[in-house]
Amino acid sequence: MTGPRDVRVLAADDQTVVREGMMLLGLLPGIEVVGSAADGEEAVALVARHRPDVVLMDLRMPRCDGVEATRRIRAGYPGTEVVVLTTYADDDSLFPALRAGARGYLTKDAGAEEIARAIADVRSGAAGLSPQVQLRLLERLAGDAPAAPEPAPGAGAGSAPGSTPAPAPAAERLPAGLTAREAEVLGLISQGLSNTEIARRLYVSPATVKTHINNLFAKTGVRDRAQAVAYAFRHGITGSP
């Protein structure tokens, strides 16, 4: 019997051995694999038939690739989330998939626990991104971000000629009313750390970390960890303050 809280998962990959491997995810508690598709066309048809909660989507498949299938699934069946599971993590694969509506992105060297965690994350409204993908997003933002303006000559009242103005107090540098600890947690999120890893780094409980994350999400208006990474970079919070 399937428990009422089981997540219904559909696997889509053109390689039989990969599909068979993903079917084994059904052995994990809380996951029911409802079917598998050999290409994007079949994936869309099976989503219409089974209405899964999550599709594990390969990108390079015949007839209809994973990006197009993701776009069609998200447009026609918004209750179904998509986690990309692919060999490729280059920009030409990653960003079109995310723009098409994928909420998770893993490479095929991910273990069963990491895949299960990504499935749980997207079902809860968060993003299921591997640490490597989070880092690539951060690097892309770094490349797109405008350079910070240079301070005007002589800035800072009472400064001696040629001196560097003193930095603002930490509390004044933090946006959205973040506390120093919330900013520290945000910086660690931007480095790809999980809640458990953050708790170990800061010598606090995972429950405390979750509280800080809920608070900083509410203050900054971000919805998930991917948006938090982008926010952290935009505001220069990419490590411990």
C-alpha positions as CSV (number, residue, x, y, z in Angstrom):
1,M,0.0,0.0,0.0
2,T,1.2,3.5,-0.8
3,G,1.3,5.9,2.1
4,P,-0.8,9.1,1.7
5,R,2.2,11.3,1.8
6,D,4.2,9.4,-0.9
7,V,5.5,11.6,-3.7
8,R,4.5,10.3,-7.1
9,V,7.5,10.4,-9.5
10,L,7.8,9.9,-13.2
11,A,11.2,9.2,-14.8
12,A,12.1,10.4,-18.3
13,D,15.3,9.2,-20.0
14,D,16.1,7.7,-23.4
15,Q,18.5,5.2,-21.9
16,T,16.9,2.0,-20.7
17,V,19.5,1.3,-18.0
18,V,19.0,4.8,-16.6
19,R,15.2,4.5,-16.5
20,E,15.6,1.1,-14.8
21,G,17.9,2.6,-12.2
22,M,15.5,5.5,-11.5
23,M,12.7,3.0,-11.0
24,L,14.6,1.8,-7.9
25,L,13.9,5.1,-6.3
26,G,10.5,3.6,-5.5
27,L,12.3,1.5,-2.8
28,L,12.9,4.7,-0.8
29,P,10.4,5.6,1.8
30,G,7.9,8.3,0.7
31,I,8.5,7.9,-3.1
32,E,6.3,6.1,-5.6
33,V,7.6,5.8,-9.1
34,V,4.5,5.8,-11.3
35,G,6.1,5.2,-14.7
36,S,9.0,5.9,-17.1
37,A,9.2,7.6,-20.5
38,A,11.8,7.2,-23.3
39,D,11.5,10.7,-24.7
40,G,9.8,14.1,-24.1
41,E,6.7,13.3,-26.0
42,E,6.0,10.2,-23.9
43,A,6.8,12.1,-20.8
44,V,4.2,14.7,-21.5
45,A,1.6,12.0,-22.3
46,L,2.4,10.1,-19.1
47,V,2.1,13.3,-17.1
48,A,-1.4,13.8,-18.5
49,R,-2.3,10.2,-17.6
50,H,-0.7,9.8,-14.2
51,R,-0.4,13.5,-12.9
52,P,2.8,12.8,-11.0
53,D,4.1,15.3,-8.4
54,V,7.6,15.3,-9.9
55,V,9.2,14.4,-13.2
56,L,12.9,13.4,-13.2
57,M,13.8,14.7,-16.7
58,D,16.7,14.0,-18.9
59,L,17.6,16.8,-21.4
60,R,18.9,15.2,-24.6
61,M,16.2,12.8,-25.8
62,P,14.7,12.1,-29.3
63,R,11.4,13.5,-30.7
64,C,11.0,16.1,-27.9
65,D,14.0,17.1,-25.7
66,G,13.8,17.7,-22.0
67,V,13.6,21.5,-22.2
68,E,10.6,21.5,-24.5
69,A,9.0,18.7,-22.5
70,T,9.6,20.7,-19.3
71,R,8.0,23.8,-20.9
72,R,4.9,21.9,-22.0
73,I,4.5,20.1,-18.6
74,R,4.8,23.3,-16.6
75,A,2.4,25.1,-18.9
76,G,-0.2,22.4,-19.0
77,Y,0.2,20.7,-15.6
78,P,1.5,23.3,-13.1
79,G,1.0,20.9,-10.2
80,T,3.8,18.8,-11.6
81,E,7.4,19.9,-10.8
82,V,10.4,19.0,-12.9
83,V,13.9,18.0,-11.6
84,V,16.4,17.8,-14.4
85,L,18.7,14.8,-14.1
86,T,21.3,15.0,-16.8
87,T,24.9,14.4,-17.7
88,Y,25.4,18.0,-18.7
89,A,25.8,21.1,-16.5
90,D,27.0,23.6,-19.1
91,D,25.3,26.9,-19.5
92,D,23.5,25.8,-22.8
93,S,21.9,23.0,-20.9
94,L,21.3,24.6,-17.4
95,F,19.8,27.9,-18.1
96,P,17.3,26.9,-20.8
97,A,16.0,24.2,-18.5
98,L,15.6,26.6,-15.6
99,R,13.9,29.1,-17.9
100,A,11.5,26.4,-19.1
101,G,10.3,25.9,-15.5
102,A,12.6,23.2,-14.0
103,R,12.8,23.7,-10.2
104,G,15.6,21.2,-9.7
105,Y,18.8,20.4,-11.6
106,L,21.1,17.5,-10.8
107,T,23.8,15.7,-12.7
108,K,23.7,11.9,-13.1
109,D,26.5,11.4,-10.6
110,A,24.0,12.3,-7.9
111,G,23.3,9.6,-5.4
112,A,19.8,8.3,-4.4
113,E,19.8,10.4,-1.3
114,E,20.6,13.6,-3.2
115,I,17.9,12.8,-5.8
116,A,15.3,12.1,-3.0
117,R,16.3,15.4,-1.3
118,A,15.8,17.3,-4.6
119,I,12.4,15.7,-5.0
120,A,11.4,16.6,-1.5
121,D,12.7,20.2,-2.0
122,V,10.7,20.9,-5.1
123,R,7.6,19.4,-3.6
124,S,7.9,21.8,-0.7
125,G,8.3,24.8,-2.9
126,A,12.0,25.1,-2.7
127,A,14.6,24.6,-5.4
128,G,16.4,21.2,-5.8
129,L,19.8,22.3,-7.1
130,S,23.1,20.6,-6.6
131,P,25.9,22.6,-4.9
132,Q,27.7,22.6,-8.2
133,V,24.7,24.1,-10.0
134,Q,24.2,26.7,-7.2
135,L,27.9,27.7,-7.7
136,R,27.5,28.0,-11.5
137,L,24.5,30.3,-11.0
138,L,26.6,32.4,-8.6
139,E,29.4,32.6,-11.2
140,R,26.9,33.6,-13.9
141,L,25.5,36.3,-11.7
142,A,29.0,37.5,-11.0
143,G,29.7,37.8,-14.7
144,D,26.4,39.7,-15.3
145,A,26.6,42.0,-12.3
146,P,27.7,45.6,-12.9
147,A,30.9,46.8,-11.2
148,A,30.4,48.7,-8.0
149,P,30.9,52.5,-8.5
150,E,34.2,54.0,-7.3
151,P,33.9,56.3,-4.3
152,A,34.0,60.0,-5.2
153,P,37.4,61.7,-4.6
154,G,37.5,63.1,-1.1
155,A,34.5,61.2,0.1
156,G,34.0,61.1,3.8
157,A,33.8,64.3,5.9
158,G,36.9,65.0,7.8
159,S,39.0,62.3,6.0
160,A,42.6,63.1,5.5
161,P,43.6,63.5,1.8
162,G,44.3,60.1,0.3
163,S,42.9,58.2,3.2
164,T,40.3,55.3,2.7
165,P,36.9,56.0,4.3
166,A,36.2,53.7,7.2
167,P,33.7,51.0,6.4
168,A,30.1,51.4,7.6
169,P,29.1,49.4,10.7
170,A,28.1,45.9,10.0
171,A,24.4,46.5,10.9
172,E,24.3,49.4,8.4
173,R,25.7,47.2,5.6
174,L,23.1,44.5,5.9
175,P,20.0,44.8,3.7
176,A,16.4,44.1,4.6
177,G,17.0,44.4,8.3
178,L,19.0,41.1,8.4
179,T,20.8,40.3,11.7
180,A,24.4,39.4,11.5
181,R,23.6,35.8,12.2
182,E,21.0,35.7,9.4
183,A,23.4,37.2,7.0
184,E,26.0,34.6,8.0
185,V,23.5,31.8,7.3
186,L,22.6,33.4,4.0
187,G,26.3,33.5,3.1
188,L,26.7,29.8,3.9
189,I,23.6,29.0,1.8
190,S,25.3,30.8,-1.1
191,Q,28.3,28.5,-0.7
192,G,26.0,25.5,-1.3
193,L,25.8,24.2,2.3
194,S,22.9,22.2,3.5
195,N,21.0,23.0,6.8
196,T,22.9,20.3,8.5
197,E,26.3,21.5,7.3
198,I,25.4,25.1,8.3
199,A,24.4,23.8,11.8
200,R,27.7,22.1,12.2
201,R,29.7,25.1,11.0
202,L,27.9,27.5,13.4
203,Y,27.6,25.0,16.3
204,V,23.9,25.3,16.5
205,S,21.0,22.9,16.0
206,P,19.4,22.3,12.6
207,A,16.1,23.7,14.1
208,T,17.9,27.0,14.8
209,V,19.3,27.1,11.3
210,K,15.8,26.6,9.9
211,T,14.5,29.4,12.1
212,H,17.2,31.8,10.7
213,I,16.4,30.7,7.1
214,N,12.7,31.3,7.6
215,N,13.4,34.7,9.0
216,L,15.8,35.8,6.3
217,F,13.5,34.4,3.6
218,A,10.6,36.5,5.0
219,K,12.8,39.6,5.3
220,T,14.3,39.4,1.8
221,G,11.2,38.1,0.0
222,V,13.0,35.1,-1.6
223,R,11.1,31.9,-2.0
224,D,13.8,29.3,-2.2
225,R,17.5,28.6,-1.9
226,A,18.2,29.5,-5.6
227,Q,16.7,32.9,-5.1
228,A,18.6,33.3,-1.8
229,V,21.9,32.6,-3.6
230,A,21.1,35.3,-6.2
231,Y,20.1,37.7,-3.4
232,A,23.3,37.0,-1.5
233,F,25.4,37.8,-4.5
234,R,23.6,41.0,-5.4
235,H,24.1,42.3,-1.9
236,G,27.7,41.0,-1.4
237,I,26.8,38.4,1.2
238,T,28.7,35.4,-0.1
239,G,30.5,34.4,3.1
240,S,30.6,35.0,6.8
241,P,30.1,38.7,7.4
